[in-house]
């Protein structure tokens, strides 16, 4: 699986299981609306998906590519 450029990808690029997606986001429309207001939402959804599926490679990629943003959020 290609985990490069995760800021340009979403849960919908990695998962087509409707139940898993429903557990992570309310709806596709709501997800993209919320993403416009809060871009870091994508990182949180991908982290939750990685943890749910025990995908350590995806988790590491998200944490690396969103490192500055996640650290800034944690320091607020």
C-alpha positions as CSV (number, residue, x, y, z in Angstrom):
1,X,0.0,0.0,0.0
2,X,1.3,3.5,-0.9
3,X,1.4,5.7,2.2
4,X,3.1,8.6,0.6
5,X,1.5,12.0,0.5
6,X,-1.2,11.2,3.1
7,X,-2.3,14.8,3.2
8,X,-3.8,14.3,-0.2
9,X,-5.5,11.0,0.7
10,X,-8.3,10.1,3.0
11,X,-9.9,7.1,4.6
12,X,-11.8,6.5,1.3
13,X,-8.5,5.8,-0.4
14,X,-7.6,3.0,2.0
15,X,-10.9,1.4,2.9
16,X,-14.1,0.4,1.1
17,X,-15.6,-1.5,4.0
18,X,-18.8,0.4,4.7
19,X,-19.0,-0.7,8.4
20,X,-15.5,0.4,9.2
21,X,-16.1,3.8,7.4
22,X,-19.4,4.2,9.3
23,X,-17.5,3.6,12.6
24,X,-15.0,6.4,11.7
25,X,-17.1,9.1,10.0
26,X,-20.7,10.1,10.0
27,X,-20.9,10.3,6.2
28,X,-18.7,11.1,3.3
29,X,-20.3,14.5,2.8
30,X,-19.9,15.4,6.5
31,X,-16.3,14.1,6.5
32,X,-15.3,16.4,3.6
33,X,-17.2,19.4,5.1
34,X,-15.4,18.9,8.4
35,X,-12.1,18.4,6.7
36,X,-12.3,21.8,5.1
37,X,-12.8,23.4,8.5
38,X,-10.3,21.2,10.3
39,X,-7.6,19.7,8.0
40,X,-6.1,17.7,10.9
41,X,-9.3,15.7,11.1
42,X,-7.9,13.6,8.3
43,X,-4.9,12.6,10.4
44,X,-7.1,11.6,13.3
45,X,-9.3,9.5,11.1
46,X,-6.4,7.8,9.5
47,X,-4.8,7.1,12.9
48,X,-8.0,5.6,14.2
49,X,-8.3,3.4,11.1
50,X,-4.6,2.3,11.5
51,X,-5.2,1.4,15.1
52,X,-8.5,-0.3,14.3
53,X,-6.9,-2.5,11.6
54,X,-3.6,-2.9,13.5
55,X,-1.7,-1.3,10.6
56,X,1.5,-0.1,12.1
57,X,2.9,1.1,8.7
58,X,0.0,3.4,8.1
59,X,0.2,4.6,11.7
60,X,3.9,5.5,11.4
61,X,3.3,7.2,8.1
62,X,0.5,9.4,9.5
63,X,2.5,10.3,12.6
64,X,5.6,11.2,10.4
65,X,3.8,13.2,7.8
66,X,1.6,15.0,10.2
67,X,4.2,15.4,12.9
68,X,4.4,19.2,13.1
69,X,0.6,19.6,13.0
70,X,0.0,17.0,15.7
71,X,2.7,18.4,17.9
72,X,1.3,21.9,17.5
73,X,-2.2,20.7,18.3
74,X,-1.0,18.9,21.4
75,X,0.8,22.1,22.6
76,X,-2.3,24.3,22.4
